Amino acid sequence: MLLIREIMYCKPGKVRSLVEKFVAMSKLSEKSGMGKMRVMTDLSAERYWTVVSEMEVGSLKAFEEMFQGMGQSESDQKEFENIMKGYHDLVDHGRREIYKIEA
């Protein structure tokens, strides 16, 4: 099992908008059978305006398939595109971390 962590550093004043997008994306991914996503904001972090999402996947192959929209209906794919439209305007930069869950 792998833990995928997406760390996004938002532009000032844009955290809430990105959180709303990630929460909507989490609901959609759970509905599509891709698992639940945890969405967090910083109280104390390396930088201000940090949003982190985490989800567990069985393998890198499963993550890649999920990223490509496999298992999603066409309407879910369109909804995902609508949810994430304009998110680049909210984010300064970000990074992904992938961990193997040992216990």
DAPE-V138879 format. One record per run of one state. SS is the DSSP state (H for helix, E for strand, L for the rest). FROM is the first residue (numbers start at 1). TO is the last residue. If there is no record, write none. Layout:
<<SS,FROM,TO> <SS,FROM,TO>>
//
This chain:
<<L,1,1> <E,2,10> <L,11,14> <H,15,31> <L,32,37> <E,38,41> <L,42,49> <E,50,57> <L,58,59> <H,60,67> <L,68,73> <H,74,84> <L,85,86> <H,87,89> <L,90,90> <E,91,100> <L,101,103>>
//
